[in-house]
Amino acid sequence: MVRIKKNKPPISGEARSFRTVRRLNLNQTYLPLKIGVIAGYILLGLLSASTSMFGILVGALLRMAGF
């Protein structure tokens, strides 16, 4: 008995081949994603530190003003 194959939709032009994706994952010099994640953590830390320093500064000023 022979099965009838259904028509498959065409693969999009943007899709990368499996070999390309695997080679990029195995290549240790390809790190833009990891650098972006590290930069995000640094930015989050700087924002958190500046926010807490601002709170300390406002609290000290309010205390000095007598509120």
Secondary structure, DSSP 8 states (H G I E B T S, - for coil): ------------TT---HHHHHHHHH-TT--HHHHHHHHHHHHHHHHHHHHHHHHHHHHHHHHHHT-
